Amino acid sequence: MAHETKAYNNTSPEKPSALLTASEVAAWLRVSRAYVYTAARQGRLQSINFGKAVRFAPQDVEAFLRQNRG
């Protein structure tokens, strides 16, 4: 049975449904990876840690966007 994953690319109009890497979040928000990691470390952007790996749920990224909308 083949496992299908849907990768995020910044030309796709739909939001990703799987957990995202910092690079994917950075591409989505058009910011640096360092900014994503800093926001997560400061508790402003919710993250999920698996050992050294850090992942982000799309709904948490959307909540971050809503909270920081100017």
C-alpha positions in Angstrom: 0.0 0.0 0.0 1.5 3.3 -1.0 1.7 6.1 1.5 0.8 9.5 -0.1 1.9 12.7 1.5 1.1 16.2 0.4 4.0 18.5 0.5 3.5 22.2 1.1 4.6 24.6 -1.6 4.0 28.3 -1.5 2.1 28.3 -4.8 -0.6 26.1 -3.5 -3.8 28.1 -2.5 -4.8 25.5 0.1 -3.3 25.1 3.5 -1.2 22.1 4.3 -2.8 19.4 6.5 0.2 17.6 7.9 2.7 18.8 10.5 5.1 21.3 9.0 8.8 21.9 9.4 10.3 25.3 10.3 11.3 25.7 6.6 7.8 25.0 5.4 6.3 27.5 8.0 9.0 30.1 7.0 8.0 29.7 3.3 4.3 30.0 4.2 4.9 33.2 6.2 7.7 34.4 4.0 10.0 34.9 6.9 13.3 33.3 7.9 13.6 29.9 9.6 15.4 31.7 12.4 12.3 33.9 12.9 10.1 30.8 13.1 12.4 29.1 15.7 12.6 32.3 17.7 8.8 32.7 17.8 8.5 29.1 18.9 11.2 29.4 21.6 9.5 32.5 22.9 6.1 30.7 23.1 4.5 33.0 20.5 4.2 30.2 18.0 3.1 26.8 19.3 5.3 23.9 18.3 5.6 20.2 18.8 8.9 18.7 19.7 10.0 15.2 18.9 13.5 15.0 20.5 15.5 17.5 18.4 12.9 17.8 15.7 10.4 20.7 15.8 7.1 20.6 13.9 4.2 23.0 13.6 0.5 22.3 13.2 -1.1 24.4 10.4 -3.9 25.5 12.8 -1.2 26.8 15.2 0.4 28.8 12.4 -3.0 30.2 11.5 -3.6 31.2 15.2 -0.2 32.9 15.2 -1.2 34.9 12.1 -4.5 36.0 13.6 -2.7 37.1 16.8 -0.1 39.1 14.9 -2.4 40.7 12.4 -1.8 44.4 12.4 
